[in-house]
Amino acid sequence: MSQGRLLVAIDFGTTTFRALVTEERSDGSLAVVAWGQEPAAGFQDGDFIDLRSGSQCIGRAVRVAETAADVDITGFTYNISGSHLRSVFARGQVQVGPGPRPIKAADIAAVLAKARSLAIPFDHQILAVNPIEYTVDRVGGIVDPSGRIGCQLEVEAHLITGSRSVVRNIENAIGTAGYSGAGGAVDVLASATALLQPPEKNEGVLLIDVGGAATGWALFRNGHIVGNGMVPWGGQHLTADLAHGLRIPMEQAEQIKRRKGVTLRSLVEEISPEILFGDDNPGVTGGLLAAILEPRLEEIFSLVKSDLGDARPLASLGGGLVLTGGGSRCRGSDALAEEVFGVPTQRRYLPPGLHGAARLPDGQWATAVGLSLWVAGAEPAPQTERRAGPPTRGVLGWLRRLIAHRRHGDRRMAAEG
């Protein structure tokens, strides 16, 4: 019997809530233990607009995972998403000492605290602080200043802020469902934790997550995030276009998109767009699907490119572009992204080395896996503002007390010990 710690995460997706129970193995890898998913209810743009239906949806998803894993779950980590998120840049500066000395961890913490003191709207809070580069005595481009000798330390940092009321509303929905929130992470950072490798982040990489109702992006350089954003279009809009063009219900259009969807017309036979405006119902062919889906996905990618701002540095991204999300699964999506952004593109949905990945159903599980990796400490946890809670050793210390095994007491002690 395995003695690994059990971790629980839930991804509040725009169309689906996904609960995931994983086990942290001795080598630091994760193994899928159980999962549960429910169509999202009472949830819009990252916020619970109907507390009752949203909390009931949370409960249903978690109870499925509880039953499958044979555990009692009392809390979990979760993602934060939505158009309320803001990406801002800040600088901090501290004097190391009257004379040159080696820079210590306390100095780095102090300069990051200075960066956090940036004035932000009263209704927002800082969700993540990510250093971009440090400067010591006017020498810039330093990735890690630890041990470097100097008198003055500066940092340029990328901050992600979010609405206080939205974050509190998420916590309220979790509590109403009968669970404890064990800290949240920005969804695009969680997905990046699961799907991007450190060398790619160092060389520069763009992650695009085509979700159900929105598409998020994050840009990394020199190992750090340097920008993120979201555009209000996603896979649901592809489905809606398909339903309208084929004159079929949304549910049927979604199934056709998943089974036969193609988003690049050069991959299939050419058809005349006039067929879409005839009186008869058009037949479902690859050419027709591409004629409908390509323009919408190209528009989504173009909006992301515009949201990025100055796109000239994209050519220097050594790690290229990584495409993920349920809306990116159609054939040709990676090739279309490569045409729009001009950089090599690949699709990814789960990290390598995830044991039991084949047990997961179709869907976008990268965010839930990334949340679990964040908690397990596979990467340094994003600095997140949370209300004071019981004494813990970070989020992991809390989570280790949130799972009580129903039948096997020895495993519960291993998880808590």
C-alpha positions, 0 to 999 in steps of 0.5 A, a space after each residue: 500500500 502506498 504511503 504518499 500524501 493525498 492532495 485535493 484540488 478543484 478547477 473552477 472552469 467556465 464550463 466544468 468544475 473538476 475535482 482531482 485527488 492525487 497522491 504525492 510519491 516519494 520521488 516528487 511525482 504525482 499519481 491520479 487517485 480519483 476525480 469528479 466533474 460536474 457542469 459548471 452552475 451559478 458560475 460566470 467569468 470566474 465568479 459565483 453569481 448564484 451561490 446556491 447552485 454554485 455551491 451545490 455543484 462544488 459539492 457534487 463534484 467533490 463527492 464523486 471524487 470522495 467516493 472514488 478515492 474512498 476518503 473524506 475531503 474537508 477542503 481543497 486548493 482552487 484556481 482564481 480566474 476571470 476578467 477581474 484579474 489585472 497584470 501590473 509591473 512594480 519596482 522595489 528598492 532597498 539598501 543592503 547596508 552602509 557598505 558592500 556585503 553579500 545579499 541575503 534571503 532577508 534582503 530579497 524578501 524586503 525588496 519584494 515587499 517593497 514591490 508589493 507596496 505598489 498602490 492598487 485599486 482599493 477593491 483589489 488584492 495582490 494574488 501573485 508577485 513574480 520577480 522578473 529581474 534584479 539589479 545590484 548597484 545598477 548592474 541589471 539582468 540578475 536572475 538570482 542575487 543571493 550571495 552577490 556583494 553590493 550596497 543596493 538591491 532593486 527588483 522589477 516584478 510582475 504582479 497579478 491582482 484580483 477583485 477582493 470581492 470575487 476572491 471572498 465570494 469564491 471562499 464563501 461558495 466553498 464554505 457554503 458547500 461545506 468545505 474549507 478553501 486551502 488557498 487559491 492560485 491564478 489559473 494560468 499560473 497553475 496550468 503553466 506549472 503543469 505544462 511548461 518546463 523550466 528550460 522553456 521558461 528560461 528560453 521564452 515561451 507563450 502559453 495559450 489556454 483556450 477555455 470554454 468562455 474565455 482564452 487566457 495567456 501567459 508569457 515567460 522569459 528568463 524563467 519568470 512570467 512577464 505578462 498575462 491576460 485574457 480575451 472573452 472568447 473560447 471554445 463555446 463560441 466555436 461550438 455556437 458558430 458550428 450550431 448556427 452554420 450546420 443548423 443543429 442544437 448546441 449539444 450536437 454541435 459540441 459532439 461534432 466539434 470534439 469528434 471531427 473538428 478541424 480548424 485549418 482549411 488547408 488540411 481538408 477539401 475546399 468548399 464554397 462558403 455559399 453552402 452555408 447560406 442555402 435553404 437546405 441543411 448542409 452536410 457535415 464535411 471536413 471542409 465545411 467544419 473548417 470553413 466555420 471554425 477557422 475564422 473564429 479560432 483565428 479571431 481568438 488568436 488575433 485578439 490574444 496577439 493584440 492583447 500581448 501588445 508589442 508582438 515583435 519579441 515573439 520571434 525570439 521565444 526559444 520555447 515557442 508557443 504551447 497551446 492547451 485548453 478544450 477549445 484547442 483540441 480540434 485538428 489544425 489548431 496548432 498549425 493555425 496558431 503557428 501561422 498567426 503568431 509566427 512561432 513553433 507551436 505544440 499542443 499539450 494537455 497533461 504533464 509528462 510523468 503523471 501516473 494514472 493519467 489514462 484514468 482521467 476522462 476527456 477534458 482539460 485537467 492541466 489546471 487541476 494538476 498544476 494546482 496539485 503540483 503547486 501544493 506539493 512544492 514541485 515549483 515555488 508557490 506563488 505568493 498569495 494573500 490569504 486570511 490568517 488561518 490555523 498554524 501550518 507549514 504553508 498550504 501543504 501543511 493545511 492540506 495534509 489535515 484536510 483529508 481523512 481516510 475512511 477505511 484505512 487508518 494507516 494511510 491517513 497517518 501517513 498522509 498526516 505524519 
